[in-house]
């Protein structure tokens, strides 16, 4: 049996047995690193609130989870840094048997301290403590977690925490409320610890096993949601708590829609099927995409597109070593895709452009490659599926990074209708039309997860991805 398939089968049988928490020392190190970046201040992190609708699952926001490990609603973390000394307190809902009858046992004060390593108080006391700090006027209040701050878009509603802080500022005009904490925590989250990398690795392993099951289950005339159900059942059966994002199973024309997730089309024999999915393990995300032929074997046209994407990914991998510029990953993959599209006749040349009509009828130029590859090459993974990575800030790949590489080509059936109606674009479409028809509705994305250690780049999402491997995985077992 192919060794890659055997490894995936072994993972498929393994449930998740990882401890549910990081060490108290790790949470303390994270808080110390945050405090070191801040001036003397009261540092307030609001946890997520319970869902407004009954019985929806609760997920803690990344800032509170990263700094404390507390997963319950309404939690808060307050650190006061002044004169070289820092104190910390977590605020949580009290134990209440009448409420716990409906929603399950709370961790209480003792549990909050055991998890976070911080002294705990009842959540209802937070307002009194903040009032006291605000009235003294000694320290600014740096806030994060459930606040929007600079992230708030025009017209976006204020969160309850935003409203509370506005009222606090109105009562105590000298108080300075500064929404800097989320940005500071984001910088810290870009470099993953060994314990975080272990969870990301496990999330990827679970995702790979479910991808392999989906490949074996795929048959023409199934519906996309049947494959989605197979994948997500595999996640839960192996110990993941949920998908890390809305699962994408797009067949035929849906394979060319980047964030399609209705997953309700019937799959036809000639379709390519994009499966972009990821498991979440104790809050840490995987994000793995495989594109497979519904009938189990690639057609010549599908092979053409698929191999270009795979070659682009391989080029990016070669430029993803510690100490290398992160931009080199994207540059190398883009060059391979541009050369491949030109070779197939889908673009006129690797550097060719098309007309874009802007406001007032102004015409500018865009690369023709962007007609087929219009997204970034990849992103960080961690507590969020699009997590910060340290190379966002430094531009350089280094140990402690966790990220994806995900080139793609999407030949949309309606591409001629998308281009602006200019003489140059009309001539371009006339030249491309026969080739567009050959590759119509073929969408291919290949996405893998990687971590960087002192020893180099590690590919952690080892699902079949070469053409021969995919066809072997999909071949019925005699």
Wavefront OBJ file of the C-alpha trace (Angstrom):
o trace
v 0.000 0.000 0.000
v 1.207 3.534 -0.719
v 3.003 4.767 2.414
v 1.179 8.122 2.350
v -2.194 6.376 2.324
v -1.116 3.975 5.071
v -0.069 6.867 7.294
v -3.406 8.595 6.729
v -5.275 5.395 7.542
v -3.402 5.068 10.823
v -4.309 8.645 11.730
v -7.923 7.893 10.810
v -8.114 5.306 13.552
v -6.587 7.501 16.263
v -8.808 9.538 18.586
v -7.547 12.772 20.106
v -6.108 12.418 23.636
v -4.325 15.755 24.074
v -4.667 17.573 27.386
v -7.320 20.265 27.262
v -5.167 23.104 28.622
v -1.738 24.649 28.341
v 0.370 24.878 31.466
v -0.178 27.722 33.907
v 3.425 28.724 33.220
v 2.700 29.188 29.506
v -0.274 31.441 30.171
v 1.894 33.442 32.585
v 4.621 33.804 29.947
v 2.059 35.132 27.464
v 0.733 37.688 29.955
v 4.278 38.736 30.894
v 5.107 39.254 27.213
v 1.998 41.408 26.762
v 2.681 43.490 29.862
v 6.277 44.057 28.740
v 4.926 45.766 25.614
v 2.624 48.093 27.542
v 3.264 51.293 29.518
v 2.118 51.617 33.112
v -1.623 51.066 32.712
v -4.666 49.085 33.688
v -4.910 46.374 30.997
v -8.449 45.077 30.531
v -9.375 42.072 28.352
v -13.074 41.271 27.951
v -14.015 37.689 27.106
v -16.828 36.753 24.736
v -20.463 36.901 25.792
v -22.880 33.996 25.640
v -24.678 33.670 22.268
v -27.840 35.745 22.047
v -29.888 32.798 20.814
v -30.556 29.892 23.117
v -28.428 26.766 22.877
v -25.923 27.977 20.286
v -22.416 26.782 21.026
v -20.142 29.257 22.807
v -16.601 30.019 21.616
v -14.209 32.216 23.546
v -12.547 35.099 21.734
v -8.876 34.532 20.890
v -7.465 37.242 23.156
v -9.079 35.880 26.322
v -8.324 32.284 25.406
v -4.689 33.059 24.595
v -4.012 34.923 27.845
v -5.999 32.848 30.336
v -7.315 29.568 28.887
v -10.771 30.341 30.284
v -13.500 29.163 27.918
v -16.631 30.369 29.724
v -18.817 33.367 28.774
v -18.538 36.755 30.487
v -14.968 36.198 31.730
v -12.591 39.145 32.023
v -8.900 39.617 32.770
v -7.525 42.731 34.464
v -3.806 43.418 34.850
v -2.490 46.537 36.539
v 1.073 47.564 35.739
v 2.474 50.367 37.864
v 5.922 51.218 39.169
v 7.560 47.993 38.050
v 4.929 45.751 39.638
v 2.041 43.929 37.944
v -1.027 42.373 39.531
v -3.578 40.244 37.695
v -7.147 39.145 38.369
v -9.627 37.093 36.380
v -13.342 37.677 36.787
v -15.737 34.805 36.102
v -19.369 33.966 36.691
v -19.982 32.384 40.094
v -21.122 28.836 40.609
v -24.929 28.717 40.539
v -26.644 25.305 40.693
v -29.953 26.686 39.403
v -28.310 28.039 36.235
v -25.914 25.119 35.866
v -28.901 22.805 35.656
v -29.517 24.296 32.207
v -26.069 25.158 30.896
v -23.651 22.828 32.696
v -21.187 23.243 35.524
v -19.162 26.444 35.697
v -15.499 26.429 36.640
v -16.033 28.914 39.479
v -13.286 30.885 41.203
v -11.122 27.887 42.076
v -11.337 26.510 38.554
v -10.467 29.856 36.997
v -7.348 30.136 39.144
v -6.357 26.542 38.473
v -6.564 27.050 34.702
v -5.065 30.531 34.402
v -2.787 30.792 37.426
v -4.417 34.107 38.349
v -6.420 35.067 41.439
v -10.141 35.059 40.642
v -13.101 37.197 41.642
v -16.798 37.138 40.795
v -17.669 38.844 37.505
v -20.157 41.181 39.158
v -17.309 42.842 41.074
v -15.527 44.003 37.929
v -17.528 47.221 37.603
v -16.612 48.317 41.130
v -12.932 47.612 40.513
v -12.893 49.514 37.206
v -14.777 52.421 38.755
v -12.122 52.648 41.450
v -9.286 52.601 38.921
v -11.008 55.139 36.673
v -11.825 57.538 39.479
v -8.215 57.615 40.684
v -7.089 58.947 37.307
v -3.595 57.541 37.800
v -3.471 55.096 34.907
v -4.828 54.876 31.379
v -7.081 51.930 30.593
v -5.769 49.788 27.726
v -8.551 47.492 26.522
v -8.994 44.443 24.290
v -10.992 41.284 23.724
v -14.631 42.084 23.053
v -14.048 45.663 21.916
v -13.927 46.886 18.352
v -11.664 49.922 18.685
v -9.824 50.626 15.424
v -11.337 47.487 13.900
v -14.851 48.948 13.857
v -16.053 49.509 10.316
v -18.116 52.579 9.397
v -21.663 52.034 10.614
v -20.749 48.946 12.671
v -22.622 48.740 15.973
v -20.825 49.245 19.249
v -20.348 46.097 21.298
v -21.712 46.041 24.876
v -18.121 46.480 26.059
v -17.675 49.514 23.788
v -20.818 51.026 25.277
v -19.734 50.276 28.832
v -16.325 51.891 28.277
v -17.936 54.955 26.687
v -20.156 55.372 29.768
v -17.137 54.895 32.065
v -15.221 57.591 30.171
v -18.207 59.925 30.439
v -18.327 59.470 34.233
v -14.596 60.031 34.615
v -13.469 62.528 31.923
v -9.739 62.337 32.808
v -9.734 58.592 32.028
v -7.950 57.650 28.814
v -9.327 54.458 27.202
v -6.871 53.085 24.643
v -7.856 50.070 22.438
v -4.325 48.688 21.955
v -4.470 45.261 23.555
v -5.821 43.237 20.627
v -3.080 44.505 18.324
v -0.414 43.680 20.911
v -1.807 40.177 21.453
v -1.958 39.641 17.693
v 1.792 40.298 17.501
v 2.431 37.734 20.227
v 0.230 35.117 18.581
v 2.318 35.225 15.411
v 4.988 33.022 17.010
v 3.620 29.680 18.198
v 4.939 27.721 21.166
v 5.733 24.023 20.997
v 2.403 23.262 22.707
v 0.485 25.353 20.185
v 2.270 23.700 17.270
v 1.323 20.287 18.676
v -2.372 21.235 18.590
v -2.105 22.637 15.065
v -0.347 19.449 13.977
v -3.113 17.320 15.496
v -5.826 19.428 13.843
v -4.087 18.892 10.502
v -3.818 15.129 11.058
v -7.543 14.882 11.788
v -8.324 16.966 8.706
v -6.126 14.732 6.532
v -7.877 11.588 7.746
v -11.277 13.090 6.905
v -10.050 14.179 3.474
v -8.994 10.617 2.765
v -12.415 9.292 3.805
v -14.074 11.830 1.515
v -11.897 10.715 -1.405
v -12.887 7.101 -0.839
v -16.577 8.035 -0.480
v -16.838 10.294 -3.548
v -19.193 9.092 -6.290
v -20.974 10.956 -9.095
v -24.634 11.795 -8.346
v -23.910 12.331 -4.647
v -24.678 15.752 -3.225
v -22.000 18.075 -1.937
v -23.544 17.961 1.529
v -23.002 14.208 1.712
v -19.269 14.741 1.352
v -19.443 17.611 3.849
v -21.171 15.284 6.330
v -18.517 12.592 5.842
v -15.760 15.096 6.544
v -17.323 16.708 9.588
v -18.322 13.343 11.069
v -14.657 12.406 10.790
v -13.663 15.552 12.661
v -15.906 14.856 15.631
v -15.196 11.143 15.723
v -11.482 11.871 16.105
v -11.893 14.414 18.901
v -12.012 17.778 17.131
v -14.634 20.058 18.649
v -15.853 21.563 15.383
v -14.851 22.683 11.897
v -12.521 25.667 12.122
v -14.595 27.457 9.449
v -17.616 26.747 7.245
v -16.718 23.689 5.169
v -16.457 24.217 1.407
v -17.410 21.354 -0.914
v -17.758 22.893 -4.373
v -18.307 20.824 -7.510
v -18.336 21.827 -11.176
v -19.038 25.580 -11.435
v -19.018 25.836 -7.638
v -15.352 24.798 -7.664
v -14.553 28.208 -9.168
v -16.256 30.168 -6.334
v -13.664 30.926 -3.679
v -15.829 30.895 -0.540
v -18.766 28.825 -1.748
v -20.328 26.889 1.160
v -23.973 26.179 0.319
v -22.822 22.622 -0.470
v -26.173 21.586 -1.976
v -25.424 20.785 -5.621
v -25.546 17.280 -7.058
v -22.064 16.239 -8.170
v -21.734 15.204 -11.819
v -19.295 12.688 -13.275
v -17.187 15.247 -15.129
v -16.809 17.655 -12.205
v -13.795 18.701 -10.280
v -14.626 18.960 -6.580
v -12.857 21.435 -4.287
v -12.918 20.397 -0.615
v -11.606 23.232 1.569
v -12.048 22.139 5.188
v -10.341 22.180 8.555
v -10.758 20.718 12.021
v -10.442 22.754 15.208
v -8.685 21.063 18.126
v -8.946 22.887 21.458
v -9.330 26.149 19.576
v -6.479 25.612 17.091
v -7.316 25.434 13.397
v -6.230 23.434 10.402
v -7.073 24.493 6.841
v -6.502 21.925 4.090
v -7.843 21.892 0.527
v -7.876 19.021 -1.913
v -9.359 19.078 -5.407
v -10.402 15.725 -6.834
v -12.190 14.409 -9.938
v -15.698 13.228 -9.102
v -15.332 10.131 -11.277
v -12.007 9.132 -9.719
v -9.748 9.913 -12.697
v -8.574 13.251 -14.076
v -9.432 14.190 -17.652
v -6.591 15.639 -19.768
v -7.951 19.180 -19.298
v -8.272 18.696 -15.534
v -4.719 17.334 -15.407
v -3.448 20.418 -17.235
v -4.847 22.818 -14.650
v -4.167 20.639 -11.630
v -0.493 20.114 -12.430
v 0.147 23.836 -12.813
v -1.327 24.449 -9.359
v 0.654 21.631 -7.804
v 3.875 22.862 -9.447
v 3.178 26.351 -8.090
v 2.746 24.978 -4.596
v 5.998 23.014 -4.877
v 7.811 26.186 -5.972
v 6.467 28.051 -2.946
v 7.546 25.222 -0.638
v 11.099 25.479 -1.927
v 11.058 29.149 -0.903
v 9.551 28.609 2.549
v 12.631 27.801 4.607
v 13.694 29.553 7.822
v 15.463 32.829 7.107
v 13.964 33.263 3.636
v 11.759 36.180 2.623
v 8.088 35.237 2.829
v 7.390 37.182 -0.367
v 9.531 34.686 -2.266
v 6.846 32.041 -1.697
v 4.228 34.129 -3.465
v 6.542 35.372 -6.191
v 7.674 31.870 -7.154
v 4.161 30.399 -7.155
v 2.772 33.289 -9.196
v 5.537 32.907 -11.776
v 4.742 29.201 -12.216
v 1.013 29.875 -12.596
v 1.577 32.683 -15.090
v 3.889 30.531 -17.212
v 1.453 27.612 -17.083
v -1.587 29.674 -18.038
v 0.330 31.185 -20.947
v 1.393 27.721 -22.088
v -2.248 26.585 -22.142
v -3.344 29.749 -23.953
v -5.546 31.014 -21.110
v -3.506 34.224 -20.996
v -1.582 35.871 -23.807
v 1.761 35.903 -21.989
v 2.982 35.724 -18.359
v 3.046 39.529 -18.174
v -0.103 40.254 -20.229
v -2.798 42.591 -18.897
v -6.473 43.395 -19.447
v -8.558 46.554 -19.106
v -10.180 47.534 -15.826
v -12.650 50.417 -15.895
v -12.729 52.489 -12.720
v -14.712 55.443 -11.475
v -15.416 58.031 -14.120
v -14.588 55.578 -16.878
v -10.833 55.679 -16.271
v -9.112 52.608 -17.739
v -6.237 50.918 -15.957
v -4.447 47.618 -16.457
v -4.492 44.434 -14.380
v -2.472 41.231 -14.877
v -4.342 38.583 -16.865
v -3.212 35.973 -14.338
v -5.633 37.611 -11.873
v -8.544 36.447 -14.005
v -7.785 32.941 -12.729
v -5.705 33.348 -9.538
v -7.179 36.205 -7.556
v -6.378 35.422 -3.919
v -3.276 35.416 -1.748
v -0.943 32.451 -1.576
v -1.632 31.614 2.054
v -2.063 32.796 5.624
v -1.185 32.031 9.208
v -3.135 29.402 11.168
v -3.690 29.095 14.904
v -6.460 30.239 17.220
v -8.178 31.588 14.116
v -8.146 29.965 10.718
v -6.683 33.220 9.373
v -4.286 33.744 12.251
v -1.410 36.205 12.438
v 2.029 34.887 11.609
v 5.317 36.494 12.524
v 6.301 36.905 8.869
v 3.436 39.402 8.523
v 5.567 41.748 10.653
v 9.132 40.727 9.880
v 8.762 39.596 6.262
v 10.940 36.605 7.122
v 10.071 32.961 7.792
v 11.262 31.758 11.198
v 10.818 28.973 13.733
v 7.426 29.128 15.439
v 5.539 29.958 12.254
v 2.419 28.058 11.205
v 0.872 28.878 7.837
v -0.777 27.606 4.680
v 0.323 27.577 1.055
v -2.719 27.518 -1.251
v -2.322 28.409 -4.919
v -5.321 27.990 -7.187
v -6.665 28.392 -10.719
v -10.369 29.006 -11.368
v -11.693 29.050 -14.932
v -15.154 30.555 -14.494
v -17.748 29.803 -17.110
v -18.969 33.417 -17.061
v -15.526 34.994 -17.416
v -16.383 36.749 -20.737
v -19.269 38.504 -18.995
v -17.116 39.655 -16.076
v -14.636 41.737 -18.061
v -15.379 45.387 -18.717
v -16.687 46.029 -22.235
v -13.711 47.697 -23.912
v -12.337 47.094 -27.430
v -9.184 45.559 -26.009
v -11.105 43.205 -23.704
v -13.460 42.186 -26.519
v -10.464 41.238 -28.657
v -8.952 39.343 -25.739
v -12.127 37.311 -25.171
v -12.366 36.502 -28.866
v -8.833 35.079 -28.783
v -9.359 33.151 -25.539
v -12.869 31.809 -26.127
v -11.900 28.383 -27.595
v -9.447 27.741 -24.755
v -11.908 28.980 -22.136
v -14.437 26.477 -23.420
v -11.937 23.615 -23.061
v -11.213 24.465 -19.412
v -14.622 25.866 -18.505
v -15.709 25.376 -14.865
v -12.454 23.728 -13.810
v -11.480 25.063 -10.410
v -8.416 23.758 -8.576
v -7.039 24.758 -5.195
v -4.407 22.797 -3.298
v -3.838 23.986 0.256
v -1.515 22.534 2.854
v -0.496 23.393 6.389
v 3.113 23.868 7.472
v 5.002 24.615 10.641
v 8.536 25.920 10.894
v 10.957 24.578 13.475
v 14.683 25.061 13.997
v 15.124 22.064 11.690
v 13.237 23.614 8.773
v 9.827 23.458 7.114
v 7.475 20.621 8.101
v 4.520 19.674 5.886
v 1.890 18.559 8.417
v -1.187 17.980 6.219
v -0.006 14.921 4.336
v -3.163 14.033 2.417
v -2.742 12.612 -1.117
v -2.076 15.493 -3.496
v -0.199 14.185 -6.525
v -2.449 13.113 -9.392
v -1.474 9.442 -9.125
v -1.923 9.471 -5.327
v -5.424 10.961 -5.562
v -6.529 8.480 -8.225
v -5.153 5.614 -6.128
v -6.964 6.851 -3.031
v -10.251 7.064 -4.958
v -9.937 3.674 -6.626
v -12.539 1.213 -5.265
v -11.048 -1.435 -3.000
v -11.565 -4.901 -4.566
l 1 2 3 4 5 6 7 8 9 10 11 12 13 14 15 16 17 18 19 20 21 22 23 24 25 26 27 28 29 30 31 32 33 34 35 36 37 38 39 40 41 42 43 44 45 46 47 48 49 50 51 52 53 54 55 56 57 58 59 60 61 62 63 64 65 66 67 68 69 70 71 72 73 74 75 76 77 78 79 80 81 82 83 84 85 86 87 88 89 90 91 92 93 94 95 96 97 98 99 100 101 102 103 104 105 106 107 108 109 110 111 112 113 114 115 116 117 118 119 120 121 122 123 124 125 126 127 128 129 130 131 132 133 134 135 136 137 138 139 140 141 142 143 144 145 146 147 148 149 150 151 152 153 154 155 156 157 158 159 160 161 162 163 164 165 166 167 168 169 170 171 172 173 174 175 176 177 178 179 180 181 182 183 184 185 186 187 188 189 190 191 192 193 194 195 196 197 198 199 200 201 202 203 204 205 206 207 208 209 210 211 212 213 214 215 216 217 218 219 220 221 222 223 224 225 226 227 228 229 230 231 232 233 234 235 236 237 238 239 240 241 242 243 244 245 246 247 248 249 250 251 252 253 254 255 256 257 258 259 260 261 262 263 264 265 266 267 268 269 270 271 272 273 274 275 276 277 278 279 280 281 282 283 284 285 286 287 288 289 290 291 292 293 294 295 296 297 298 299 300 301 302 303 304 305 306 307 308 309 310 311 312 313 314 315 316 317 318 319 320 321 322 323 324 325 326 327 328 329 330 331 332 333 334 335 336 337 338 339 340 341 342 343 344 345 346 347 348 349 350 351 352 353 354 355 356 357 358 359 360 361 362 363 364 365 366 367 368 369 370 371 372 373 374 375 376 377 378 379 380 381 382 383 384 385 386 387 388 389 390 391 392 393 394 395 396 397 398 399 400 401 402 403 404 405 406 407 408 409 410 411 412 413 414 415 416 417 418 419 420 421 422 423 424 425 426 427 428 429 430 431 432 433 434 435 436 437 438 439 440 441 442 443 444 445 446 447 448 449 450 451 452 453 454 455 456 457 458 459 460 461 462 463 464 465 466 467 468 469 470 471 472 473 474 475 476 477 478
